[in-house]
Amino acid sequence: MKAEYNTKLDKNIEAFIQMRIDGKSFDEIATELKTTKQTLIDWNKKELVRNAIAEGKAFKIHTLVKTYKFDLSNRVQTYLEL
């Protein structure tokens, strides 16, 4: 039973991290995961969780920049063409 609990907890923390990366609020996440906002705040206080969220957000931004070609070289090329 203890291993099952830890697995469910780990899955909830992973879901929490992904939802924070996606920009969802604590209230939205608490409703979706059927947990309290205080539990989410406690999870968010863990350095490992905060680092995972920060890395996920950075990766998401980097992907958007590359997808829509907002990087410096493409902006300079566009200005030169104008």
Backbone as a ProteinNet text record, in pm:
[ID]
protein_1_A
[PRIMARY]
MKAEYNTKLDKNIEAFIQMRIDGKSFDEIATELKTTKQTLIDWNKKELVRNAIAEGKAFKIHTLVKTYKFDLSNRVQTYLEL
[TERTIARY]
83	0	87.1	197.1	285.7	346.4	390.4	449.8	347.2	223.7	116.7	91.8	95.5	76.5	186.3	311.3	423	413.6	371.6	356.6	249.6	137.5	30.6	77.7	149.4	202.1	299.5	390.4	486.7	416.3	313.1	238.7	168.7	116.5	51.1	152.4	271.4	374.2	418.6	434.6	470.5	361.9	236	125.1	125.7	152.3	161.4	269.5	386.7	496.6	455.4	396.4	355.8	250.4	155.5	51.2	107.6	206.7	271	349.2	414.8	486.2	387.9	269.2	165.3	97.4	131.5	79.5	-47.8	-87.1	-209.5	-185.8	-291.1	-283.6	-292.8	-255.5	-265.7	-410.8	-504.3	-645.8	-692.5	-654	-691.9	-632.3	-506.1	-438.4	-499.3	-527.9	-587.3	-719.8	-799.9	-928.5	-907.4	-816.5	-793.4	-732.8	-639.9	-575.7	-650.4	-758.1	-838.6	-751.5	-678.9	-593.7	-609.3	-545.9	-558.6	-452	-481.3	-386	-261.7	-277	-163.5	-69.2	-123.7	-39.2	46.3	-14.4	59.2	168.1	136.9	235.9	352.6	323	429	516.1	453.8	530.7	618.5	563.1	634.4	754.6	754.5	866.1	988.8	970.2	1082.1	1168.8	1297.9	1391.5	1386.6	1376.6	1371.9	1251.1	1138	1015.9	1029.7	1077.8	1096.1	1192.5	1302.3	1398.1	1336.3	1256.9	1191.6	1095.3	1021.7	928.3	1005.3	1111.4	1192	1253.3	1307.5	1366.4	1260	1144.1	1035.2	988.2	976.5	935.8	1042.2	1169.6	1278.4	1278.5	1259.3	1254.9	1137	1022.8	903.7	927.2	987	1017	1117.7	1221.5	1322.7	1259.7	1170.5	1101.8	1017.9	946	865.6	952.7	1065	1156.8	1205.7	1245.1	1294.6	1182.1	1065	953.3	912.1	902.8	857.3	971.9	1094.4	1214.1	1229.5	1217.1	1233.7	1377.4	1467.8	1604.5	1673.9	1785.8	1855.5	1892.7	1945.1	1989.9	1873.9	1758.9	1642.9	1587.3	1592.9	1547.3	1638.9	1768.9	1864.4	1844.1	1827.1	1803.7	1677.8	1572	1447.8	1468.2	1539.8	1566.7	1649.8	1744.7	1829.8	1747	1653.4	1567.4	1474	1435.9	1346.8	1422.7
-119.8	0	125.7	124.1	239.8	273.2	172.1	194.7	254.6	207.8	261.2	408.1	443.3	582	670.5	626.1	704.1	722.7	618.9	628.2	730.6	728.3	824.9	965.9	980.6	1111	1162.3	1075.5	1114.9	1158.2	1085.6	1121.2	1255.3	1281.1	1409.4	1524.4	1501.4	1605.4	1631.2	1525.9	1541.7	1619.4	1587.6	1658.8	1805.2	1829.5	1965.7	2044.5	1983.8	2050	2085.3	1989.8	2014.7	2125.4	2124.8	2227.3	2365.4	2372.4	2502	2550.1	2458.1	2493.7	2548.9	2490.2	2534.2	2663	2712.6	2841.2	2836.5	2718.9	2709.6	2762.6	2816.8	2871.4	2758.7	2792	2694.6	2651.2	2744.5	2710.3	2611	2635.4	2543.8	2404.9	2401.9	2273.7	2199.1	2270.9	2208	2141.4	2208.3	2152	2028.1	2038.3	1927.5	1805.1	1827.1	1715.3	1672.5	1745.2	1715.6	1715.2	1823	1840.8	1984.2	2015.8	2151.5	2242.7	2369	2468.2	2467.7	2445.1	2440.9	2326	2212.1	2100.1	2140.3	2210.1	2255.3	2355	2441.6	2538.8	2465.5	2362.5	2283.1	2214.4	2157.1	2094.5	2198.7	2316.3	2422.3	2474.3	2454	2498.2	2408.8	2289.2	2197	2246.4	2253	2305.7	2223.6	2093	2006.5	2039.3	2062.3	2095.4	2232.4	2332	2466.5	2464.3	2387.1	2377	2310.8	2207	2138.2	2232.4	2312.5	2408.9	2513.9	2566.6	2669.2	2614.3	2493	2431.7	2406.4	2361.8	2336	2462.4	2570.3	2698.8	2750.1	2737	2781.6	2701.4	2570.5	2485.5	2523.7	2550.2	2587.9	2719.8	2815.8	2944.5	2925.4	2847	2820.4	2755.5	2661.1	2593.5	2692.2	2780.3	2881	2975.2	3016	3106.1	3039.6	2914.5	2843.5	2816.4	2780	2749.1	2870.4	2984.4	3105.2	3194.3	3141	3207.7	3349.4	3362.3	3490.9	3514	3421.8	3436.8	3553.7	3595.5	3715.4	3709.5	3598	3590.4	3608.8	3553.9	3570.8	3712.7	3775.3	3912.9	4005.7	3984.9	4066.9	4045.5	3921.4	3891.6	3960.5	3959.7	4025.5	4175.7	4236.4	4379.7	4413	4329.4	4352.6	4344.5	4252	4238	4358.5	4418.6	4534.7	4653.1
0	0	0	75.3	84.4	-52.1	-128.2	-261	-355.7	-346.3	-431.2	-399.4	-271.9	-229.1	-286.7	-275.5	-326.8	-477.8	-548.6	-692.6	-728.3	-658.1	-683.6	-649.7	-539.9	-500.2	-605.8	-650.4	-753.6	-881.7	-921	-1042.3	-1025	-905.7	-879.7	-883.2	-828.7	-831.2	-975.1	-1053.9	-1195.4	-1269.9	-1241.4	-1304.8	-1261.4	-1133.6	-1081.4	-1155.1	-1171.1	-1241.4	-1383.7	-1454	-1592.9	-1602	-1510.9	-1512.8	-1481.7	-1391.1	-1362.1	-1484.3	-1553.7	-1676.8	-1779.1	-1783	-1877.4	-1834.1	-1714.8	-1670.2	-1588.8	-1544.1	-1464.2	-1323.3	-1264	-1128.6	-1025.2	-902.8	-794.1	-775.2	-786.4	-769.1	-876.1	-1001.1	-1110.3	-1088.1	-1048.2	-1026.9	-908.6	-800.8	-681.8	-716.8	-797.1	-839.1	-924.1	-1019.7	-1112.1	-1042.5	-950.1	-880.6	-755.3	-723	-604.4	-477.8	-461.8	-344.2	-295.3	-185.6	-133.6	-193.6	-191.4	-239.6	-151	-22.3	69.6	34.8	-6.1	-47.9	-167.4	-262.2	-380.2	-342.3	-248.7	-202.2	-135.8	-57.7	5.4	-99.1	-201.9	-309.6	-378.3	-400.3	-471.7	-392.5	-261.7	-178.7	-195.7	-249	-267.7	-383.1	-359.1	-459.1	-588.3	-577.3	-694.4	-782.5	-719.7	-793.8	-859.8	-785.7	-842.8	-961.5	-947.5	-1056.8	-1180	-1158.8	-1270.6	-1342.6	-1267.8	-1327.9	-1406.2	-1348.8	-1416.6	-1545.2	-1539.6	-1659.1	-1765	-1722.4	-1816.8	-1886.1	-1808.9	-1868.2	-1964.3	-1927.7	-2015.4	-2145.2	-2134.5	-2253.5	-2342.9	-2281.7	-2358	-2433	-2366.9	-2430.8	-2543.2	-2518.4	-2620.7	-2744.2	-2721.1	-2831.7	-2911	-2843.1	-2913.2	-2995.2	-2938.4	-3008.8	-3136.6	-3127.3	-3245.2	-3345.5	-3296.5	-3384.9	-3467.2	-3403.4	-3472.3	-3517.6	-3505.9	-3556.1	-3501.7	-3370.9	-3304.2	-3258.6	-3293.7	-3246.7	-3316.8	-3264.3	-3310.3	-3457.6	-3502.7	-3642.4	-3739.7	-3710.7	-3798.9	-3793.6	-3676.2	-3666.9	-3746.4	-3736.3	-3811.9	-3962.5	-4003.8	-4144.9	-4194.9	-4117.1	-4155.5	-4169.5	-4074.7	-4082.9	-4206.7	-4238.4	-4355.8	-4484.6	-4488.3	-4605.6	-4621.4	-4512.3	-4520	-4574.7
[MASK]
++++++++++++++++++++++++++++++++++++++++++++++++++++++++++++++++++++++++++++++++++

